[in-house]
């Protein structure tokens, strides 16, 4: 007999694509099992531990592993990936502080403040990334900083090409990170996210210098 709890997680696990590697699925299952916080959560997980029986369902192809990851992380307020991966992003998040200092030294106080805000919300999120307010706030501040920097870039005549190229590369890394994250590939997800941190802050420094030269 299939219980209600089983149905709940059966629906959640339809987020796993049919081409997901068995070893990768097993790794995710181990992580989820080890990091679970509540007895009821463990019971529900065990009820559908043999998730391979869902792999042949056509509906699986229409979803991605990210659906499962978000569902489970929201339920237990657990980190969206193992610490060995998100620790990378926490370290590279501090690059925003460095670009903020560069902006301050070059007299770009508005842009400096935006970069400082990105640093604060980024480290607040990546020290223990869960689905919630910290994540939403981080995304909002980053988007605000991005559009503010792009607005100021119209006044730059020197190094404009280099700035836009570097910024485009950073945005590309963001989408690649999201692509890998959606299929549970935490390793490449965080690697591309770290590259995004590096390129994004490098582009900020190029902008700050370019505005000074233009002035």
Residue pairs with C-beta under 8 A, 6 or more apart in sequence:
2 10
3 47
5 40
5 43
5 44
5 47
6 44
6 47
6 48
8 44
9 44
9 45
9 47
9 48
10 48
10 54
12 67
12 68
12 71
12 72
13 48
13 51
13 54
13 68
14 54
14 57
14 59
14 60
14 63
14 67
15 63
15 64
15 65
15 66
15 67
15 68
15 69
15 71
16 25
16 51
16 54
16 55
16 60
16 63
16 65
16 68
17 60
17 61
17 63
17 64
17 65
17 183
18 55
18 56
18 60
18 61
20 55
20 65
20 183
20 184
22 52
24 184
24 185
25 51
25 52
28 65
28 184
29 49
29 51
31 82
32 45
32 72
33 42
33 45
35 78
35 79
36 42
36 45
36 76
36 78
37 76
37 77
37 78
38 76
41 75
41 76
54 60
64 182
64 183
65 182
65 183
65 184
66 181
66 182
66 183
66 184
69 80
69 81
69 181
69 184
70 80
70 131
72 78
73 79
73 80
73 130
73 131
74 131
77 130
77 131
77 132
78 130
79 86
79 128
79 129
79 130
80 86
80 129
80 130
80 131
81 129
81 186
81 189
81 190
82 186
85 186
85 187
85 189
85 190
86 126
86 128
86 129
86 190
88 190
88 191
88 193
88 194
89 126
89 129
89 190
89 193
89 194
89 197
90 123
90 126
90 127
91 194
92 193
92 194
92 197
92 198
93 119
93 122
93 123
93 126
93 197
94 119
94 123
95 197
95 198
95 201
96 115
96 116
96 118
96 119
96 122
96 197
96 201
97 115
97 116
97 119
98 201
99 115
99 201
99 204
99 205
99 208
100 112
100 113
100 115
100 116
100 119
101 112
102 204
102 205
102 208
103 109
103 111
103 112
103 115
103 204
103 208
104 112
106 208
106 209
106 211
106 212
107 212
108 152
108 208
108 211
110 148
110 152
111 148
111 149
111 152
111 204
111 207
111 208
114 141
114 144
114 145
114 148
114 149
115 145
115 201
115 204
117 141
117 144
117 145
118 141
118 142
118 145
121 134
121 137
121 138
121 141
121 142
122 138
122 142
124 134
124 137
124 138
125 134
125 135
125 137
125 138
129 135
149 203
149 204
149 207
150 167
152 207
152 211
153 160
153 163
153 164
153 207
153 210
155 211
155 214
156 163
156 207
156 210
156 211
156 214
157 210
157 214
158 210
158 213
158 214
159 206
159 207
159 209
159 210
159 213
160 210
162 206
163 203
163 206
163 207
163 210
166 199
166 202
166 203
166 206
167 199
167 200
167 203
169 199
170 195
170 196
170 199
170 200
170 203
171 196
173 192
173 193
173 195
173 196
173 199
174 192
174 193
174 196
176 188
176 192
177 188
177 189
177 190
177 191
177 192
177 193
177 196
178 189
180 186
180 187
180 188
180 189
180 192
181 189
